[in-house]
Amino acid sequence: MQADACPGAAAAVEDWDLMFDAVKARLRAAVTSGDPSNAMAGTVLECVGALDLLHQMLEQQRSRI
């Protein structure tokens, strides 16, 4: 995929940490801010866990370069 085909592809690698952290924080806030009957909370938190793992893998890959 070309960088101009996907606007996010042009983001600097250093910005990825900020984007990962922002998405994870937003997802956590969505399920922990009030409504205890949120049926999607478990699924959303699983997604946050997957993003955490991807973020860690990215950091490990960067350290090898």
N, CA, C and O atoms as a Tinker XYZ file with bonds, in Angstrom:
   260  protein
     1  N      0.836000   -1.174000    0.000000    73     2
     2  CA     0.000000    0.000000    0.000000    64     1     3
     3  C      0.884000    1.241000    0.000000    63     2     4     5
     4  O      1.856000    1.312000    0.752000    81     3
     5  N      0.558000    2.197000   -0.823000    73     3     6
     6  CA     1.333000    3.417000   -0.909000    64     5     7
     7  C      0.963000    4.351000    0.228000    63     6     8     9
     8  O     -0.166000    4.330000    0.717000    81     7
     9  N      1.926000    5.178000    0.651000    73     7    10
    10  CA     1.701000    6.100000    1.757000    64     9    11
    11  C      0.559000    7.058000    1.470000    63    10    12    13
    12  O     -0.183000    7.411000    2.386000    81    11
    13  N      0.391000    7.497000    0.204000    73    11    14
    14  CA    -0.677000    8.442000   -0.100000    64    13    15
    15  C     -2.044000    7.773000   -0.135000    63    14    16    17
    16  O     -3.063000    8.462000   -0.108000    81    15
    17  N     -2.085000    6.441000   -0.194000    73    15    18
    18  CA    -3.355000    5.719000   -0.182000    64    17    19
    19  C     -3.926000    5.601000    1.225000    63    18    20    21
    20  O     -5.125000    5.379000    1.393000    81    19
    21  N     -3.090000    5.743000    2.219000    73    19    22
    22  CA    -3.508000    5.630000    3.615000    64    21    23
    23  C     -2.903000    6.796000    4.387000    63    22    24    25
    24  O     -1.690000    6.829000    4.598000    81    23
    25  N     -3.732000    7.763000    4.817000    73    23    26
    26  CA    -3.187000    8.952000    5.477000    64    25    27
    27  C     -2.301000    8.640000    6.680000    63    26    28    29
    28  O     -1.319000    9.351000    6.898000    81    27
    29  N     -2.601000    7.612000    7.469000    73    27    30
    30  CA    -1.815000    7.283000    8.640000    64    29    31
    31  C     -0.452000    6.718000    8.326000    63    30    32    33
    32  O      0.428000    6.710000    9.186000    81    31
    33  N     -0.259000    6.240000    7.098000    73    31    34
    34  CA     1.014000    5.624000    6.724000    64    33    35
    35  C      2.147000    6.632000    6.710000    63    34    36    37
    36  O      3.313000    6.259000    6.835000    81    35
    37  N      1.818000    7.891000    6.561000    73    35    38
    38  CA     2.850000    8.921000    6.504000    64    37    39
    39  C      3.309000    9.361000    7.891000    63    38    40    41
    40  O      4.249000   10.147000    8.009000    81    39
    41  N      2.666000    8.870000    8.926000    73    39    42
    42  CA     3.022000    9.266000   10.291000    64    41    43
    43  C      4.421000    8.772000   10.627000    63    42    44    45
    44  O      4.807000    7.658000   10.272000    81    43
    45  N      5.161000    9.608000   11.307000    73    43    46
    46  CA     6.507000    9.235000   11.726000    64    45    47
    47  C      6.433000    8.099000   12.734000    63    46    48    49
    48  O      5.502000    8.033000   13.537000    81    47
    49  N      7.405000    7.215000   12.691000    73    47    50
    50  CA     7.438000    6.072000   13.600000    64    49    51
    51  C      7.377000    6.537000   15.052000    63    50    52    53
    52  O      6.768000    5.876000   15.893000    81    51
    53  N      8.008000    7.676000   15.349000    73    51    54
    54  CA     7.999000    8.185000   16.722000    64    53    55
    55  C      6.585000    8.524000   17.186000    63    54    56    57
    56  O      6.299000    8.502000   18.384000    81    55
    57  N      5.702000    8.836000   16.241000    73    55    58
    58  CA     4.322000    9.173000   16.592000    64    57    59
    59  C      3.488000    7.939000   16.914000    63    58    60    61
    60  O      2.422000    8.053000   17.520000    81    59
    61  N      3.961000    6.771000   16.517000    73    59    62
    62  CA     3.191000    5.554000   16.744000    64    61    63
    63  C      2.932000    5.331000   18.226000    63    62    64    65
    64  O      1.829000    4.943000   18.610000    81    63
    65  N      3.940000    5.574000   19.063000    73    63    66
    66  CA     3.754000    5.392000   20.506000    64    65    67
    67  C      2.609000    6.260000   21.001000    63    66    68    69
    68  O      1.758000    5.803000   21.764000    81    67
    69  N      2.591000    7.500000   20.569000    73    67    70
    70  CA     1.530000    8.416000   20.980000    64    69    71
    71  C      0.170000    7.936000   20.492000    63    70    72    73
    72  O     -0.818000    8.023000   21.222000    81    71
    73  N      0.111000    7.431000   19.263000    73    71    74
    74  CA    -1.161000    6.945000   18.724000    64    73    75
    75  C     -1.634000    5.692000   19.463000    63    74    76    77
    76  O     -2.808000    5.588000   19.816000    81    75
    77  N     -0.729000    4.747000   19.696000    73    75    78
    78  CA    -1.100000    3.552000   20.455000    64    77    79
    79  C     -1.639000    3.947000   21.827000    63    78    80    81
    80  O     -2.704000    3.489000   22.240000    81    79
    81  N     -0.897000    4.799000   22.527000    73    79    82
    82  CA    -1.301000    5.204000   23.871000    64    81    83
    83  C     -2.641000    5.931000   23.872000    63    82    84    85
    84  O     -3.459000    5.721000   24.768000    81    83
    85  N     -2.869000    6.773000   22.888000    73    83    86
    86  CA    -4.132000    7.514000   22.810000    64    85    87
    87  C     -5.312000    6.581000   22.563000    63    86    88    89
    88  O     -6.363000    6.729000   23.186000    81    87
    89  N     -5.144000    5.626000   21.661000    73    87    90
    90  CA    -6.226000    4.682000   21.366000    64    89    91
    91  C     -6.521000    3.821000   22.588000    63    90    92    93
    92  O     -7.684000    3.615000   22.935000    81    91
    93  N     -5.477000    3.316000   23.241000    73    91    94
    94  CA    -5.683000    2.467000   24.420000    64    93    95
    95  C     -6.359000    3.249000   25.542000    63    94    96    97
    96  O     -7.256000    2.729000   26.205000    81    95
    97  N     -5.940000    4.482000   25.757000    73    95    98
    98  CA    -6.543000    5.300000   26.810000    64    97    99
    99  C     -8.014000    5.571000   26.510000    63    98   100   101
   100  O     -8.856000    5.516000   27.406000    81    99
   101  N     -8.314000    5.862000   25.260000    73    99   102
   102  CA    -9.704000    6.144000   24.875000    64   101   103
   103  C    -10.584000    4.913000   25.056000    63   102   104   105
   104  O    -11.711000    5.021000   25.539000    81   103
   105  N    -10.078000    3.746000   24.671000    73   103   106
   106  CA   -10.843000    2.514000   24.840000    64   105   107
   107  C    -11.074000    2.200000   26.317000    63   106   108   109
   108  O    -12.180000    1.836000   26.718000    81   107
   109  N    -10.014000    2.345000   27.125000    73   107   110
   110  CA   -10.168000    2.093000   28.564000    64   109   111
   111  C    -11.194000    3.043000   29.177000    63   110   112   113
   112  O    -12.039000    2.627000   29.970000    81   111
   113  N    -11.117000    4.306000   28.811000    73   111   114
   114  CA   -12.045000    5.307000   29.348000    64   113   115
   115  C    -13.483000    4.989000   28.942000    63   114   116   117
   116  O    -14.415000    5.228000   29.709000    81   115
   117  N    -13.658000    4.457000   27.750000    73   115   118
   118  CA   -15.007000    4.151000   27.263000    64   117   119
   119  C    -15.701000    3.080000   28.095000    63   118   120   121
   120  O    -16.926000    3.075000   28.213000    81   119
   121  N    -14.919000    2.176000   28.668000    73   119   122
   122  CA   -15.548000    1.087000   29.425000    64   121   123
   123  C    -15.424000    1.247000   30.937000    63   122   124   125
   124  O    -16.013000    0.465000   31.684000    81   123
   125  N    -14.690000    2.217000   31.392000    73   123   126
   126  CA   -14.519000    2.378000   32.837000    64   125   127
   127  C    -15.137000    3.661000   33.368000    63   126   128   129
   128  O    -15.013000    3.954000   34.557000    81   127
   129  N    -15.796000    4.426000   32.518000    73   127   130
   130  CA   -16.323000    5.716000   32.940000    64   129   131
   131  C    -17.821000    5.675000   33.210000    63   130   132   133
   132  O    -18.602000    6.317000   32.508000    81   131
   133  N    -18.210000    4.934000   34.208000    73   131   134
   134  CA   -19.595000    5.043000   34.629000    64   133   135
   135  C    -20.440000    3.796000   34.557000    63   134   136   137
   136  O    -20.659000    3.150000   35.582000    81   135
   137  N    -20.918000    3.437000   33.395000    73   135   138
   138  CA   -21.942000    2.400000   33.252000    64   137   139
   139  C    -21.385000    1.008000   33.517000    63   138   140   141
   140  O    -20.696000    0.445000   32.666000    81   139
   141  N    -21.678000    0.441000   34.700000    73   139   142
   142  CA   -21.147000   -0.885000   35.038000    64   141   143
   143  C    -21.784000   -2.011000   34.229000    63   142   144   145
   144  O    -21.278000   -3.133000   34.241000    81   143
   145  N    -22.877000   -1.739000   33.530000    73   143   146
   146  CA   -23.552000   -2.782000   32.759000    64   145   147
   147  C    -23.084000   -2.824000   31.311000    63   146   148   149
   148  O    -23.731000   -3.446000   30.469000    81   147
   149  N    -21.977000   -2.173000   31.018000    73   147   150
   150  CA   -21.469000   -2.140000   29.658000    64   149   151
   151  C    -21.126000   -3.555000   29.201000    63   150   152   153
   152  O    -20.151000   -4.147000   29.663000    81   151
   153  N    -21.931000   -4.086000   28.298000    73   151   154
   154  CA   -21.763000   -5.468000   27.829000    64   153   155
   155  C    -20.506000   -5.656000   26.989000    63   154   156   157
   156  O    -20.017000   -6.777000   26.843000    81   155
   157  N    -19.996000   -4.595000   26.452000    73   155   158
   158  CA   -18.819000   -4.685000   25.588000    64   157   159
   159  C    -17.513000   -4.489000   26.346000    63   158   160   161
   160  O    -16.443000   -4.576000   25.744000    81   159
   161  N    -17.570000   -4.232000   27.631000    73   159   162
   162  CA   -16.363000   -3.915000   28.399000    64   161   163
   163  C    -15.292000   -4.990000   28.256000    63   162   164   165
   164  O    -14.130000   -4.665000   28.014000    81   163
   165  N    -15.652000   -6.239000   28.397000    73   163   166
   166  CA   -14.676000   -7.319000   28.298000    64   165   167
   167  C    -14.016000   -7.376000   26.936000    63   166   168   169
   168  O    -12.801000   -7.551000   26.833000    81   167
   169  N    -14.817000   -7.227000   25.891000    73   167   170
   170  CA   -14.292000   -7.259000   24.533000    64   169   171
   171  C    -13.359000   -6.084000   24.283000    63   170   172   173
   172  O    -12.289000   -6.246000   23.698000    81   171
   173  N    -13.769000   -4.903000   24.729000    73   171   174
   174  CA   -12.945000   -3.710000   24.534000    64   173   175
   175  C    -11.622000   -3.861000   25.267000    63   174   176   177
   176  O    -10.570000   -3.527000   24.722000    81   175
   177  N    -11.665000   -4.361000   26.501000    73   175   178
   178  CA   -10.433000   -4.526000   27.262000    64   177   179
   179  C     -9.529000   -5.603000   26.652000    63   178   180   181
   180  O     -8.305000   -5.511000   26.751000    81   179
   181  N    -10.124000   -6.621000   26.021000    73   179   182
   182  CA    -9.319000   -7.604000   25.285000    64   181   183
   183  C     -8.601000   -6.929000   24.120000    63   182   184   185
   184  O     -7.443000   -7.234000   23.835000    81   183
   185  N     -9.291000   -6.017000   23.453000    73   183   186
   186  CA    -8.676000   -5.276000   22.348000    64   185   187
   187  C     -7.529000   -4.408000   22.860000    63   186   188   189
   188  O     -6.493000   -4.297000   22.204000    81   187
   189  N     -7.709000   -3.802000   24.011000    73   187   190
   190  CA    -6.641000   -3.000000   24.605000    64   189   191
   191  C     -5.436000   -3.893000   24.889000    63   190   192   193
   192  O     -4.297000   -3.502000   24.635000    81   191
   193  N     -5.684000   -5.079000   25.409000    73   191   194
   194  CA    -4.594000   -6.021000   25.664000    64   193   195
   195  C     -3.861000   -6.401000   24.388000    63   194   196   197
   196  O     -2.635000   -6.510000   24.381000    81   195
   197  N     -4.614000   -6.603000   23.302000    73   195   198
   198  CA    -3.987000   -6.921000   22.022000    64   197   199
   199  C     -3.156000   -5.746000   21.517000    63   198   200   201
   200  O     -2.063000   -5.939000   20.984000    81   199
   201  N     -3.671000   -4.530000   21.684000    73   199   202
   202  CA    -2.898000   -3.352000   21.292000    64   201   203
   203  C     -1.634000   -3.223000   22.130000    63   202   204   205
   204  O     -0.580000   -2.856000   21.609000    81   203
   205  N     -1.728000   -3.522000   23.426000    73   203   206
   206  CA    -0.539000   -3.510000   24.287000    64   205   207
   207  C      0.515000   -4.466000   23.747000    63   206   208   209
   208  O      1.696000   -4.124000   23.680000    81   207
   209  N      0.090000   -5.663000   23.362000    73   207   210
   210  CA     1.016000   -6.662000   22.828000    64   209   211
   211  C      1.641000   -6.184000   21.521000    63   210   212   213
   212  O      2.853000   -6.301000   21.340000    81   211
   213  N      0.838000   -5.653000   20.618000    73   211   214
   214  CA     1.374000   -5.117000   19.364000    64   213   215
   215  C      2.369000   -3.990000   19.619000    63   214   216   217
   216  O      3.403000   -3.905000   18.958000    81   215
   217  N      2.055000   -3.138000   20.569000    73   215   218
   218  CA     2.928000   -2.019000   20.909000    64   217   219
   219  C      4.264000   -2.536000   21.440000    63   218   220   221
   220  O      5.319000   -2.023000   21.068000    81   219
   221  N      4.223000   -3.546000   22.302000    73   219   222
   222  CA     5.449000   -4.138000   22.832000    64   221   223
   223  C      6.276000   -4.771000   21.713000    63   222   224   225
   224  O      7.500000   -4.639000   21.689000    81   223
   225  N      5.604000   -5.456000   20.788000    73   223   226
   226  CA     6.309000   -6.079000   19.674000    64   225   227
   227  C      6.971000   -5.027000   18.792000    63   226   228   229
   228  O      8.087000   -5.232000   18.315000    81   227
   229  N      6.292000   -3.906000   18.572000    73   227   230
   230  CA     6.863000   -2.814000   17.797000    64   229   231
   231  C      8.110000   -2.267000   18.485000    63   230   232   233
   232  O      9.125000   -2.023000   17.832000    81   231
   233  N      8.038000   -2.077000   19.789000    73   231   234
   234  CA     9.191000   -1.569000   20.539000    64   233   235
   235  C     10.360000   -2.539000   20.479000    63   234   236   237
   236  O     11.509000   -2.113000   20.356000    81   235
   237  N     10.088000   -3.834000   20.565000    73   235   238
   238  CA    11.157000   -4.832000   20.461000    64   237   239
   239  C     11.789000   -4.806000   19.076000    63   238   240   241
   240  O     13.009000   -4.909000   18.942000    81   239
   241  N     10.962000   -4.668000   18.051000    73   239   242
   242  CA    11.473000   -4.609000   16.682000    64   241   243
   243  C     12.350000   -3.374000   16.500000    63   242   244   245
   244  O     13.403000   -3.448000   15.867000    81   243
   245  N     11.928000   -2.259000   17.041000    73   243   246
   246  CA    12.718000   -1.029000   16.931000    64   245   247
   247  C     14.076000   -1.177000   17.606000    63   246   248   249
   248  O     15.078000   -0.666000   17.104000    81   247
   249  N     14.115000   -1.874000   18.740000    73   247   250
   250  CA    15.373000   -2.017000   19.468000    64   249   251
   251  C     16.373000   -2.893000   18.729000    63   250   252   253
   252  O     17.573000   -2.825000   18.997000    81   251
   253  N     15.899000   -3.706000   17.811000    73   251   254
   254  CA    16.776000   -4.587000   17.024000    64   253   255
   255  C     17.419000   -3.847000   15.852000    63   254   256   257
   256  O     18.410000   -4.309000   15.287000    81   255
   257  N     16.862000   -2.721000   15.501000    73   255   258
   258  CA    17.346000   -1.980000   14.323000    64   257   259
   259  C     18.522000   -1.112000   14.692000    63   258   260
   260  O     19.067000   -0.414000   13.836000    81   259
